[in-house]
């Protein structure tokens, strides 16, 4: 059995549309984490199919906090879940692309599978530049080349769940820390190409270009420093 985890903060009805499509997929459980969205978004979550496992809490924890909450729930309560796929709630991840990540994850046990965008078409400049820079810095720090370091569409098995449960970070830095932990653990990282989807210039994103970018680069630089220090001790 496979599970899909969707962290959601102040979502619209695209979340409901996506989960309805996912529920048509055989052997798939759907878990949604309401990351403290508040009463104004109650109608969206109420519209979810009863087969969706909904986790809610009153105070926003951030995307990393929501992901870890969901991973812990699946790991502890779904022992028959062989792999987990994470996806975003804002319409950037299509049903066909999610299926591609599931299939690649089945094909590559023990790996971290990324649904990677090529950043073609109409892409906001800040998104294209930010990912290009992060990709370069990540490669220099780890020696691992990843096309899309910021994708939220990822797949991994139960060993991955265990590995990523206690990764530090409550916001978007959690996702870069997952890649850093995978690189340190020498977990194979495979990528499948997915559509690049930005809706209304990505206005629904809760990513703070300054604050969140600083946290992300801080994580990468700490990794690089610790790697260098370990090399110096040898």
N, CA, C and O of each residue as an XYZ file, in Angstrom:
936
protein
N       0.839     -1.186      0.000
C       0.000      0.000      0.000
C       0.884      1.250      0.000
O       1.938      1.278      0.635
N       0.447      2.259     -0.707
C       1.162      3.525     -0.788
C       0.313      4.630     -0.152
O      -0.915      4.547     -0.129
N       0.971      5.643      0.352
C       0.246      6.776      0.929
C       0.740      8.057      0.291
O       1.915      8.180     -0.057
N      -0.159      9.005      0.143
C       0.238     10.335     -0.313
C      -0.073     11.331      0.785
O      -1.160     11.326      1.362
N       0.897     12.185      1.064
C       0.799     13.165      2.141
C       0.778     14.560      1.547
O       1.667     14.928      0.779
N      -0.243     15.342      1.903
C      -0.382     16.695      1.382
C      -0.473     17.690      2.543
O      -1.501     17.746      3.218
N       0.578     18.472      2.787
C       0.476     19.535      3.793
C      -0.297     20.702      3.183
O      -0.040     21.092      2.045
N      -1.228     21.249      3.928
C      -2.091     22.303      3.363
C      -2.235     23.458      4.337
O      -2.654     23.277      5.481
N      -1.883     24.644      3.870
C      -2.067     25.864      4.664
C      -2.873     26.859      3.833
O      -2.414     27.347      2.800
N      -4.067     27.143      4.300
C      -4.986     28.053      3.619
C      -5.209     27.665      2.149
O      -5.003     28.481      1.250
N      -5.631     26.411      1.911
C      -5.807     25.946      0.536
C      -7.140     26.393     -0.055
O      -8.024     26.878      0.652
N      -7.262     26.216     -1.379
C      -8.558     26.434     -2.029
C      -9.088     25.084     -2.502
O      -8.561     24.041     -2.114
N     -10.117     25.097     -3.329
C     -10.780     23.857     -3.713
C      -9.937     22.981     -4.639
O     -10.325     21.851     -4.936
N      -8.792     23.486     -5.098
C      -7.897     22.627     -5.872
C      -7.430     21.437     -5.046
O      -7.148     20.369     -5.590
N      -7.347     21.621     -3.728
C      -6.982     20.511     -2.853
C      -8.021     19.401     -2.940
O      -7.672     18.223     -3.021
N      -9.275     19.770     -2.924
C     -10.356     18.782     -3.008
C     -10.325     18.071     -4.353
O     -10.480     16.851     -4.417
N     -10.127     18.828     -5.428
C     -10.066     18.232     -6.767
C      -8.933     17.218     -6.865
O      -9.107     16.136     -7.426
N      -7.768     17.571     -6.317
C      -6.619     16.676     -6.384
C      -6.866     15.403     -5.581
O      -6.607     14.301     -6.065
N      -7.359     15.551     -4.372
C      -7.573     14.355     -3.550
C      -8.633     13.440     -4.165
O      -8.527     12.219     -4.054
N      -9.642     14.006     -4.807
C     -10.654     13.168     -5.461
C     -10.035     12.348     -6.587
O     -10.387     11.185     -6.785
N      -9.111     12.962     -7.320
C      -8.415     12.209     -8.378
C      -7.530     11.120     -7.773
O      -7.493      9.996     -8.274
N      -6.831     11.450     -6.714
C      -5.926     10.481     -6.093
C      -6.686      9.280     -5.547
O      -6.165      8.164     -5.557
N      -7.893      9.490     -5.077
C      -8.684      8.400     -4.514
C      -9.156      7.412     -5.575
O      -9.644      6.333     -5.242
N      -9.015      7.774     -6.859
C      -9.349      6.823     -7.925
C      -8.189      5.868     -8.190
O      -8.348      4.869     -8.892
N      -7.023      6.178     -7.624
C      -5.836      5.354     -7.815
C      -5.901      4.153     -6.881
O      -6.138      4.317     -5.684
N      -5.700      2.973     -7.396
C      -5.751      1.770     -6.578
C      -4.596      1.734     -5.585
O      -3.501      2.220     -5.868
N      -4.852      1.160     -4.437
C      -3.823      0.927     -3.436
C      -3.164      2.222     -2.966
O      -1.945      2.275     -2.804
N      -3.972      3.272     -2.747
C      -3.417      4.554     -2.330
C      -4.250      5.161     -1.215
O      -5.459      5.341     -1.358
N      -3.595      5.477     -0.101
C      -4.230      6.190      1.001
C      -3.830      7.652      0.920
O      -2.692      7.973      0.576
N      -4.768      8.540      1.239
C      -4.509      9.974      1.146
C      -4.587     10.599      2.540
O      -5.581     10.441      3.248
N      -3.525     11.309      2.921
C      -3.461     11.981      4.214
C      -3.235     13.470      3.967
O      -2.304     13.853      3.258
N      -4.094     14.310      4.556
C      -3.966     15.757      4.437
C      -3.714     16.338      5.824
O      -4.395     15.983      6.786
N      -2.738     17.228      5.923
C      -2.457     17.916      7.186
C      -2.902     19.368      7.049
O      -2.343     20.127      6.257
N      -3.913     19.745      7.827
C      -4.351     21.140      7.900
C      -3.410     21.860      8.849
O      -3.504     21.714     10.068
N      -2.503     22.636      8.278
C      -1.431     23.260      9.048
C      -1.889     24.577      9.686
O      -1.323     25.639      9.424
N      -2.927     24.485     10.530
C      -3.405     25.665     11.242
C      -4.000     26.718     10.332
O      -3.746     27.908     10.517
N      -4.797     26.300      9.339
C      -5.355     27.231      8.349
C      -6.395     28.179      8.929
O      -6.558     29.297      8.439
N      -7.098     27.740      9.969
C      -8.096     28.601     10.603
C      -9.513     28.367     10.101
O      -9.737     27.642      9.132
N     -10.457     28.993     10.777
C     -11.886     28.791     10.509
C     -12.288     29.191      9.091
O     -13.212     28.608      8.524
N     -11.605     30.177      8.518
C     -11.974     30.663      7.190
C     -11.834     29.587      6.113
O     -12.413     29.712      5.034
N     -11.071     28.534      6.401
C     -10.818     27.478      5.413
C     -11.475     26.157      5.805
O     -11.181     25.110      5.229
N     -12.354     26.221      6.776
C     -13.023     25.019      7.248
C     -13.842     24.354      6.143
O     -13.903     23.127      6.066
N     -14.468     25.160      5.289
C     -15.305     24.602      4.229
C     -14.498     23.763      3.244
O     -14.987     22.754      2.736
N     -13.270     24.177      2.977
C     -12.428     23.403      2.059
C     -12.145     22.034      2.650
O     -12.303     21.021      1.968
N     -11.734     21.990      3.887
C     -11.407     20.709      4.516
C     -12.656     19.848      4.728
O     -12.585     18.620      4.667
N     -13.791     20.491      4.975
C     -15.038     19.746      5.140
C     -15.478     19.088      3.840
O     -16.208     18.096      3.855
N     -15.029     19.644      2.704
C     -15.409     19.112      1.399
C     -14.586     17.890      0.986
O     -14.890     17.248     -0.019
N     -13.549     17.570      1.757
C     -12.735     16.399      1.433
C     -13.541     15.123      1.593
O     -14.379     15.017      2.488
N     -13.288     14.165      0.733
C     -13.931     12.860      0.818
C     -13.650     12.226      2.175
O     -12.574     12.412      2.744
N     -14.612     11.485      2.685
C     -14.458     10.871      4.012
C     -13.323      9.852      4.053
O     -12.866      9.483      5.135
N     -12.866      9.395      2.896
C     -11.757      8.440      2.859
C     -10.406      9.110      3.090
O      -9.407      8.430      3.323
N     -10.374     10.427      3.028
C      -9.133     11.158      3.291
C      -8.895     11.212      4.803
O      -9.795     11.572      5.563
N      -7.699     10.860      5.231
C      -7.325     11.003      6.641
C      -6.871     12.450      6.855
O      -5.860     12.880      6.301
N      -7.625     13.188      7.658
C      -7.348     14.604      7.881
C      -6.778     14.817      9.277
O      -7.385     14.425     10.274
N      -5.612     15.440      9.335
C      -4.975     15.808     10.603
C      -5.036     17.327     10.711
O      -4.590     18.028      9.803
N      -5.573     17.834     11.792
C      -5.702     19.282     11.974
C      -5.147     19.705     13.321
O      -5.218     18.955     14.294
N      -4.596     20.907     13.375
C      -4.192     21.515     14.632
C      -4.375     23.022     14.490
O      -4.388     23.531     13.369
N      -4.517     23.745     15.599
C      -4.943     25.149     15.529
C      -3.878     26.166     15.140
O      -4.213     27.228     14.615
N      -2.613     25.872     15.382
C      -1.549     26.856     15.168
C      -0.648     26.407     14.023
O      -0.228     25.251     13.974
N      -0.356     27.317     13.109
C       0.498     27.003     11.971
C       1.902     26.600     12.419
O       2.564     27.334     13.153
N       2.351     25.420     11.967
C       3.685     24.919     12.309
C       4.706     25.166     11.204
O       5.911     25.083     11.441
N       4.228     25.470      9.990
C       5.123     25.577      8.850
C       5.119     24.287      8.054
O       4.703     23.241      8.552
N       5.586     24.365      6.806
C       5.517     23.196      5.929
C       6.314     22.017      6.473
O       5.858     20.875      6.415
N       7.503     22.293      7.000
C       8.301     21.218      7.562
C       7.612     20.548      8.740
O       7.623     19.323      8.860
N       7.013     21.353      9.605
C       6.278     20.802     10.743
C       5.108     19.951     10.296
O       4.850     18.895     10.873
N       4.391     20.406      9.262
C       3.251     19.651      8.745
C       3.699     18.332      8.120
O       3.063     17.297      8.318
N       4.792     18.375      7.367
C       5.302     17.152      6.745
C       5.724     16.137      7.808
O       5.405     14.953      7.697
N       6.429     16.592      8.821
C       6.867     15.657      9.862
C       5.688     15.091     10.647
O       5.699     13.927     11.047
N       4.670     15.929     10.864
C       3.461     15.438     11.531
C       2.819     14.326     10.708
O       2.419     13.296     11.252
N       2.722     14.536      9.390
C       2.120     13.543      8.516
C       2.945     12.280      8.386
O       2.402     11.175      8.392
N       4.260     12.438      8.269
C       5.131     11.261      8.162
C       5.030     10.417      9.424
O       4.939      9.191      9.354
N       5.046     11.085     10.585
C       4.920     10.353     11.850
C       3.596      9.600     11.919
O       3.564      8.448     12.351
N       2.505     10.237     11.498
C       1.189      9.598     11.523
C       1.179      8.351     10.637
O       0.700      7.295     11.050
N       1.704      8.476      9.432
C       1.702      7.345      8.501
C       2.613      6.228      8.996
O       2.251      5.053      8.939
N       3.794      6.596      9.482
C       4.747      5.594      9.959
C       4.182      4.811     11.149
O       4.361      3.597     11.238
N       3.504      5.504     12.056
C       2.990      4.858     13.268
C       1.668      4.139     13.056
O       1.408      3.128     13.708
N       0.824      4.643     12.155
C      -0.542      4.127     12.045
C      -0.833      3.323     10.780
O      -1.901      2.722     10.661
N       0.104      3.307      9.840
C      -0.098      2.545      8.604
C       1.093      1.624      8.373
O       1.899      1.864      7.474
N       1.206      0.575      9.178
C       2.369     -0.316      9.058
C       2.448     -1.038      7.716
O       3.510     -1.534      7.339
N       1.334     -1.100      6.998
C       1.343     -1.752      5.691
C       1.689     -0.784      4.567
O       1.706     -1.170      3.399
N       1.967      0.474      4.915
C       2.342      1.470      3.909
C       3.801      1.259      3.522
O       4.699      1.432      4.347
N       4.034      0.889      2.276
C       5.380      0.582      1.808
C       6.156      1.830      1.386
O       7.382      1.875      1.492
N       5.433      2.835      0.910
C       6.115      4.062      0.483
C       5.175      5.244      0.637
O       3.957      5.095      0.725
N       5.778      6.417      0.665
C       5.034      7.650      0.891
C       5.420      8.657     -0.188
O       6.592      8.798     -0.536
N       4.423      9.348     -0.704
C       4.639     10.406     -1.682
C       4.137     11.708     -1.066
O       3.011     11.765     -0.573
N       4.960     12.750     -1.091
C       4.512     14.064     -0.630
C       4.185     14.934     -1.839
O       4.876     14.876     -2.856
N       3.143     15.729     -1.728
C       2.742     16.627     -2.821
C       2.188     17.906     -2.220
O       1.751     17.922     -1.069
N       2.208     18.978     -3.001
C       1.708     20.266     -2.537
C       0.219     20.417     -2.822
O      -0.337     19.733     -3.682
N      -0.412     21.323     -2.087
C      -1.864     21.494     -2.172
C      -2.291     22.600     -3.123
O      -3.487     22.829     -3.304
N      -1.326     23.296     -3.737
C      -1.653     24.518     -4.481
C      -1.826     24.339     -5.983
O      -1.884     25.323     -6.720
N      -1.909     23.097     -6.442
C      -2.145     22.851     -7.861
C      -0.889     22.715     -8.697
O      -0.988     22.514     -9.907
N       0.296     22.817     -8.095
C       1.542     22.700     -8.867
C       1.848     21.263     -9.260
O       2.586     21.027    -10.217
N       1.292     20.305     -8.537
C       1.580     18.903     -8.822
C       0.338     18.222     -9.399
O      -0.697     18.120     -8.741
N       0.464     17.766    -10.626
C      -0.672     17.162    -11.320
C      -0.795     15.679    -10.986
O       0.169     15.035    -10.572
N      -1.978     15.166    -11.172
C      -2.232     13.749    -10.919
C      -1.311     12.849    -11.749
O      -0.735     11.912    -11.194
N      -1.146     13.095    -13.064
C      -0.228     12.244    -13.843
C       1.212     12.288    -13.330
O       1.900     11.266    -13.337
N       1.674     13.456    -12.888
C       3.045     13.559    -12.388
C       3.202     12.844    -11.051
O       4.243     12.241    -10.791
N       2.192     12.906    -10.213
C       2.236     12.169     -8.948
C       2.327     10.671     -9.227
O       3.068      9.957     -8.551
N       1.581     10.195    -10.213
C       1.651      8.778    -10.585
C       3.052      8.411    -11.073
O       3.538      7.316    -10.792
N       3.702      9.318    -11.801
C       5.060      9.064    -12.283
C       6.031      8.874    -11.118
O       6.900      8.004    -11.160
N       5.875      9.692    -10.082
C       6.759      9.575     -8.915
C       6.484      8.273     -8.165
O       7.412      7.615     -7.694
N       5.213      7.904     -8.057
C       4.874      6.625     -7.421
C       5.537      5.471     -8.166
O       6.161      4.604     -7.554
N       5.398      5.466     -9.483
C       5.956      4.377    -10.292
C       7.472      4.311    -10.191
O       8.044      3.224    -10.114
N       8.134      5.485    -10.191
C       9.593      5.509    -10.067
C      10.040      5.044     -8.695
O      11.062      4.370     -8.565
N       9.278      5.400     -7.671
C       9.608      4.986     -6.311
C       9.488      3.473     -6.161
O      10.296      2.851     -5.472
N       8.491      2.886     -6.800
C       8.339      1.423     -6.782
C       9.516      0.775     -7.503
O      10.025     -0.265     -7.084
N       9.937      1.411     -8.593
C      11.036      0.889     -9.408
C      12.377      0.990     -8.704
O      13.282      0.202     -8.978
N      12.516      1.968     -7.783
C      13.805      2.243     -7.134
C      13.688      2.165     -5.616
O      13.739      3.197     -4.948
N      13.532      0.958     -5.053
C      13.415      0.840     -3.595
C      14.675      1.365     -2.906
O      15.793      1.162     -3.379
N      14.466      2.040     -1.783
C      15.589      2.586     -1.030
C      16.041      3.952     -1.487
O      16.949      4.537     -0.897
N      15.416      4.470     -2.539
C      15.832      5.758     -3.092
C      14.881      6.875     -2.658
O      13.751      6.629     -2.234
N      15.371      8.098     -2.777
C      14.532      9.288     -2.668
C      14.251      9.738     -4.095
O      15.174     10.043     -4.849
N      12.980      9.778     -4.461
C      12.596     10.138     -5.822
C      12.019     11.549     -5.822
O      11.142     11.869     -5.021
N      12.514     12.381     -6.720
C      12.065     13.767     -6.821
C      11.315     13.985     -8.125
O      11.756     13.543     -9.186
N      10.186     14.664     -8.041
C       9.501     15.138     -9.234
C      10.088     16.493     -9.572
O       9.759     17.486     -8.923
N      10.946     16.556    -10.571
C      11.749     17.745    -10.838
C      11.237     18.541    -12.030
O      10.985     17.997    -13.105
N      11.090     19.845    -11.810
C      10.653     20.753    -12.869
C      11.844     21.204    -13.708
O      12.967     21.304    -13.213
N      11.582     21.476    -14.986
C      12.633     21.980    -15.861
C      12.610     23.505    -15.947
O      13.480     24.110    -16.575
N      11.612     24.123    -15.313
C      11.475     25.583    -15.271
C      11.425     26.186    -16.669
O      12.082     27.184    -16.968
N      10.616     25.539    -17.519
C      10.385     26.060    -18.853
C       9.048     26.799    -18.877
O       8.262     26.690    -17.936
N       8.788     27.545    -19.940
C       7.525     28.270    -20.050
C       7.511     29.513    -19.175
O       8.557     30.107    -18.912
N       6.315     29.907    -18.722
C       6.136     31.128    -17.934
C       6.439     30.852    -16.464
O       5.577     30.411    -15.704
N       7.672     31.121    -16.090
C       8.115     30.879    -14.714
C       8.501     32.211    -14.082
O       9.278     32.960    -14.674
N       7.975     32.531    -12.883
C       8.377     33.777    -12.215
C       9.900     33.834    -12.063
O      10.534     32.844    -11.697
N      10.469     34.989    -12.345
C      11.933     35.116    -12.327
C      12.511     34.716    -10.977
O      13.536     34.037    -10.920
N      11.865     35.132     -9.884
C      12.411     34.837     -8.559
C      12.475     33.336     -8.310
O      13.375     32.857     -7.621
N      11.515     32.587     -8.874
C      11.495     31.131     -8.703
C      12.593     30.477     -9.526
O      13.305     29.598     -9.040
N      12.726     30.913    -10.779
C      13.732     30.333    -11.663
C      15.143     30.636    -11.163
O      15.991     29.746    -11.106
N      15.390     31.895    -10.803
C      16.717     32.280    -10.317
C      17.033     31.600     -8.994
O      18.138     31.095     -8.795
N      16.045     31.590     -8.077
C      16.258     30.998     -6.760
C      16.612     29.529     -6.842
O      17.508     29.063     -6.138
N      15.913     28.790     -7.700
C      16.198     27.365     -7.803
C      17.543     27.117     -8.470
O      18.267     26.199     -8.084
N      17.883     27.928     -9.467
C      19.178     27.775    -10.143
C      20.330     27.993     -9.169
O      21.300     27.236     -9.162
N      20.214     29.036     -8.347
C      21.259     29.336     -7.382
C      21.366     28.238     -6.326
O      22.463     27.798     -5.982
N      20.213     27.804     -5.817
C      20.215     26.761     -4.787
C      20.777     25.458     -5.346
O      21.522     24.756     -4.663
N      20.422     25.137     -6.577
C      20.934     23.930     -7.231
C      22.462     23.967     -7.298
O      23.128     22.971     -7.017
N      23.007     25.126     -7.671
C      24.464     25.268     -7.782
C      25.125     25.127     -6.409
O      26.087     24.374     -6.257
N      24.614     25.847     -5.417
C      25.207     25.817     -4.076
C      25.117     24.420     -3.476
O      26.063     23.952     -2.843
N      23.979     23.751     -3.673
C      23.795     22.389     -3.152
C      24.811     21.437     -3.780
O      25.403     20.614     -3.081
N      25.015     21.544     -5.085
C      25.962     20.660     -5.776
C      27.387     20.869     -5.273
O      28.131     19.906     -5.085
N      27.768     22.134     -5.053
C      29.112     22.436     -4.559
C      29.295     21.869     -3.143
O      30.347     21.316     -2.821
N      28.264     22.014     -2.306
C      28.368     21.592     -0.904
C      28.355     20.077     -0.736
O      29.020     19.546      0.153
N      27.603     19.378     -1.585
C      27.390     17.939     -1.385
C      28.051     17.054     -2.432
O      28.304     15.875     -2.181
N      28.329     17.612     -3.594
C      28.823     16.784     -4.693
C      27.715     16.032     -5.397
O      27.976     15.178     -6.244
N      26.465     16.351     -5.046
C      25.300     15.691     -5.639
C      24.542     16.690     -6.509
O      24.186     17.775     -6.047
N      24.299     16.334     -7.741
C      23.580     17.222     -8.648
C      22.093     16.888     -8.637
O      21.692     15.751     -8.891
N      21.286     17.899     -8.339
C      19.833     17.761     -8.309
C      19.234     18.884     -9.144
O      19.577     20.051     -8.952
N      18.355     18.547    -10.054
C      17.766     19.546    -10.942
C      16.851     20.521    -10.195
O      16.860     21.723    -10.464
N      16.058     19.988     -9.253
C      15.044     20.800     -8.573
C      15.124     20.553     -7.071
O      14.500     19.628     -6.552
N      15.894     21.383     -6.380
C      16.099     21.191     -4.941
C      14.878     21.564     -4.114
O      14.773     21.168     -2.953
N      13.954     22.320     -4.699
C      12.841     22.854     -3.919
C      11.509     22.163     -4.221
O      10.466     22.592     -3.728
N      11.537     21.107     -5.019
C      10.286     20.430     -5.321
C       9.687     19.798     -4.068
O      10.400     19.239     -3.235
N       8.370     19.898     -3.952
C       7.660     19.264     -2.843
C       7.113     17.901     -3.213
O       6.536     17.211     -2.372
N       7.291     17.503     -4.480
C       6.807     16.199     -4.946
C       7.932     15.188     -4.810
O       8.876     15.187     -5.599
N       7.828     14.330     -3.808
C       8.913     13.408     -3.468
C       8.341     12.055     -3.064
O       7.221     11.973     -2.561
N       9.108     11.005     -3.283
C       8.687      9.664     -2.898
C       9.808      8.917     -2.193
O      10.972      9.028     -2.577
N       9.457      8.154     -1.159
C      10.438      7.345     -0.442
C       9.724      6.225      0.303
O       8.515      6.290      0.527
N      10.481      5.193      0.686
C       9.890      4.030      1.341
C       9.947      4.169      2.859
O      10.231      5.249      3.375
N       9.676      3.078      3.574
C       9.610      3.159      5.036
C      10.956      3.518      5.661
O      11.005      4.191      6.690
N      12.044      3.069      5.041
C      13.357      3.467      5.550
C      13.551      4.974      5.409
O      14.157      5.619      6.265
N      13.026      5.519      4.318
C      13.085      6.965      4.130
C      12.247      7.693      5.163
O      12.665      8.724      5.690
N      11.065      7.162      5.457
C      10.215      7.770      6.488
C      10.972      7.851      7.808
O      10.984      8.888      8.471
N      11.598      6.746      8.174
C      12.351      6.698      9.432
C      13.513      7.681      9.415
O      13.792      8.344     10.413
N      14.190      7.769      8.269
C      15.343      8.662      8.143
C      14.944     10.125      8.229
O      15.674     10.935      8.800
N      13.772     10.477      7.659
C      13.374     11.882      7.550
C      12.470     12.361      8.684
O      12.098     13.534      8.722
N      12.111     11.464      9.611
C      11.194     11.825     10.696
C      11.721     12.953     11.576
O      10.965     13.844     11.962
N      12.999     12.919     11.891
C      13.559     13.870     12.852
C      14.495     14.883     12.196
O      15.318     15.502     12.871
N      14.368     15.049     10.887
C      15.190     16.053     10.201
C      14.794     17.432     10.714
O      13.601     17.723     10.803
N      15.751     18.291     11.053
C      15.404     19.613     11.599
C      14.786     20.529     10.551
O      14.985     20.362      9.348
N      14.022     21.511     11.055
C      13.404     22.501     10.187
C      11.895     22.443     10.235
O      11.299     21.374     10.108
N      11.275     23.606     10.422
C       9.819     23.673     10.496
C       9.188     24.323      9.269
O       7.994     24.154      9.021
N       9.990     25.070      8.498
C       9.445     25.703      7.303
C      10.045     25.041      6.058
O      10.217     23.823      6.022
N      10.356     25.832      5.059
C      10.833     25.264      3.802
C      12.251     24.724      3.902
O      12.680     23.956      3.042
N      12.984     25.114      4.937
C      14.335     24.581      5.093
C      14.320     23.090      5.391
O      15.324     22.406      5.189
N      13.182     22.579      5.872
C      13.082     21.130      6.118
C      13.360     20.351      4.837
O      14.055     19.335      4.865
N      12.819     20.825      3.713
C      12.960     20.079      2.459
C      14.403     20.058      1.967
O      14.846     19.046      1.425
N      15.144     21.144      2.142
C      16.559     21.111      1.760
C      17.338     20.246      2.731
O      18.298     19.587      2.333
N      16.940     20.236      4.012
C      17.610     19.379      4.987
C      17.389     17.903      4.672
O      18.272     17.081      4.917
N      16.225     17.559      4.133
C      15.967     16.174      3.709
C      16.977     15.776      2.633
O      17.532     14.678      2.678
N      17.217     16.665      1.667
C      18.193     16.371      0.619
C      19.605     16.249      1.198
O      20.385     15.397      0.774
N      19.923     17.102      2.162
C      21.244     17.049      2.781
C      21.432     15.758      3.581
O      22.499     15.145      3.538
N      20.402     15.355      4.302
C      20.459     14.099      5.062
C      20.591     12.915      4.105
O      21.359     11.988      4.361
N      19.849     12.948      3.013
C      19.941     11.874      2.016
C      21.339     11.812      1.416
O      21.889     10.729      1.219
N      21.912     12.981      1.125
C      23.262     13.013      0.566
C      24.275     12.463      1.558
O      25.171     11.707      1.181
N      24.137     12.840      2.828
C      25.068     12.360      3.855
C      24.926     10.848      4.043
O      25.923     10.150      4.230
N      23.699     10.346      3.994
C      23.445      8.911      4.179
C      23.701      8.107      2.908
O      23.580      6.882      2.901
N      24.055      8.807      1.839
C      24.294      8.181      0.531
C      23.060      7.443      0.030
O      23.148      6.401     -0.621
N      21.922      8.013      0.354
C      20.664      7.502     -0.194
C      20.601      7.873     -1.678
O      20.786      9.041     -2.021
N      20.346      6.917     -2.556
C      20.248      7.267     -3.983
C      19.132      8.285     -4.212
O      18.046      8.159     -3.647
N      19.399      9.283     -5.034
C      18.398     10.282     -5.390
C      18.127     10.175     -6.878
O      19.026     10.360     -7.697
N      16.877      9.874     -7.224
C      16.470      9.767     -8.621
C      15.445     10.857     -8.917
O      14.673     11.251     -8.043
N      15.446     11.332    -10.143
C      14.526     12.391    -10.539
C      13.697     11.967    -11.744
O      14.188     11.286    -12.645
N      12.440     12.378    -11.746
C      11.586     12.241    -12.924
C      11.106     13.636    -13.289
O      10.800     14.442    -12.411
N      11.041     13.919    -14.570
C      10.644     15.243    -15.021
C       9.135     15.420    -14.914
O       8.366     14.567    -15.357
N       8.722     16.531    -14.323
C       7.298     16.839    -14.197
C       7.015     18.203    -14.832
O       7.935     18.961    -15.141
N       5.752     18.494    -15.018
C       5.360     19.773    -15.594
C       5.718     20.920    -14.643
O       5.647     20.781    -13.422
N       6.097     22.035    -15.223
C       6.334     23.247    -14.445
C       5.035     24.044    -14.427
O       4.630     24.603    -15.446
N       4.384     24.094    -13.268
C       3.077     24.743    -13.156
C       3.165     25.896    -12.163
O       3.449     25.688    -10.983
N       2.920     27.112    -12.646
C       2.818     28.273    -11.767
C       1.493     28.957    -12.076
O       1.241     29.348    -13.216
N       0.656     29.100    -11.069
C      -0.678     29.664    -11.232
C      -0.704     31.089    -10.694
O      -0.374     31.334     -9.533
N      -1.106     32.042    -11.567
C      -1.168     33.460    -11.171
C       0.140     33.933    -10.550
O       0.162     34.536     -9.477
N       1.239     33.638    -11.264
C       2.568     34.074    -10.825
C       2.914     33.532     -9.438
O       3.646     34.158     -8.672
N       2.362     32.341     -9.135
C       2.652     31.652     -7.871
C       2.227     32.460     -6.651
O       2.881     32.411     -5.609
N       1.124     33.206     -6.785
C       0.690     34.078     -5.696
C       0.198     33.324     -4.470
O       0.140     33.890     -3.378
N      -0.160     32.046     -4.637
C      -0.654     31.272     -3.494
C       0.472     30.730     -2.615
O       0.215     30.185     -1.541
N       1.721     30.878     -3.070
C       2.845     30.351     -2.301
C       3.016     31.115     -0.988
O       2.828     32.330     -0.938
N       3.373     30.389      0.071
C       3.643     31.009      1.371
C       5.147     31.117      1.627
O       5.575     31.387      2.749
N       5.940     30.906      0.582
C       7.394     30.989      0.677
C       7.817     32.450      0.774
O       7.448     33.270     -0.066
N       8.594     32.766      1.804
C       9.125     34.119      1.976
C      10.503     34.172      1.316
O      11.441     33.550      1.815
N      10.647     34.905      0.199
C      11.894     34.876     -0.569
C      13.132     35.240      0.228
O      14.215     34.722     -0.046
N      12.995     36.122      1.211
C      14.158     36.543      1.989
C      14.382     35.618      3.185
O      15.440     35.003      3.314
N      13.390     35.526      4.045
C      13.550     34.751      5.285
C      13.778     33.272      5.016
O      14.675     32.661      5.597
N      12.966     32.696      4.133
C      13.097     31.263      3.876
C      14.365     30.941      3.088
O      14.993     29.907      3.317
N      14.740     31.820      2.163
C      15.979     31.595      1.413
C      17.189     31.628      2.339
O      18.107     30.822      2.191
N      17.192     32.560      3.298
C      18.303     32.644      4.247
C      18.412     31.362      5.069
O      19.514     30.879      5.329
N      17.273     30.816      5.474
C      17.291     29.566      6.242
C      17.825     28.414      5.406
O      18.591     27.582      5.892
N      17.413     28.374      4.139
C      17.850     27.298      3.253
C      19.355     27.336      3.044
O      20.027     26.311      3.159
N      19.894     28.536      2.731
C      21.333     28.633      2.485
C      22.129     28.410      3.760
O      23.242     27.886      3.718
N      21.564     28.803      4.884
C      22.225     28.551      6.158
C      22.400     27.052      6.393
O      23.446     26.609      6.868
N      21.378     26.280      6.061
C      21.444     24.817      6.214
C      22.527     24.221      5.314
O      23.286     23.349      5.736
N      22.590     24.701      4.071
C      23.588     24.179      3.135
C      24.998     24.538      3.590
O      25.899     23.700      3.534
N      25.197     25.774      4.038
C      26.525     26.204      4.478
C      26.966     25.445      5.732
O      28.143     25.114      5.873
N      26.034     25.171      6.636
C      26.367     24.395      7.833
C      26.806     22.991      7.441
O      27.756     22.443      8.000
N      26.092     22.412      6.461
C      26.454     21.080      5.980
C      27.855     21.098      5.390
O      28.676     20.232      5.691
N      28.124     22.096      4.546
C      29.432     22.189      3.896
C      30.541     22.376      4.936
O      31.612     21.780      4.817
N      30.283     23.203      5.955
C      31.292     23.445      7.006
C      31.563     22.165      7.793
O      32.717     21.835      8.070
N      30.487     21.437      8.157
C      30.670     20.210      8.937
C      31.401     19.154      8.109
O      32.202     18.383      8.637
N      31.117     19.128      6.812
C      31.792     18.179      5.925
C      33.273     18.516      5.820
O      34.125     17.628      5.844
N      33.572     19.817      5.702
C      34.962     20.265      5.615
C      35.707     19.975      6.928
O      36.851     19.521      6.917
N      35.036     20.245      8.057
C      35.660     20.013      9.363
C      35.943     18.526      9.565
O      36.981     18.156     10.113
N      35.012     17.674      9.118
C      35.221     16.235      9.247
C      36.402     15.794      8.383
O      37.175     14.920      8.777
N      36.534     16.401      7.208
C      37.650     16.067      6.337
C      38.988     16.500      6.926
O      40.003     15.830      6.738
N      38.981     17.617      7.636
C      40.212     18.122      8.239
C      40.704     17.225      9.367
O      41.906     17.137      9.617
N      39.761     16.552     10.054
C      40.123     15.695     11.201
C      40.743     14.384     10.747
O      41.452     13.728     11.511
N      40.474     14.003      9.505
C      41.004     12.705      9.027
C      42.507     12.784      8.791
O      43.122     11.796      8.391
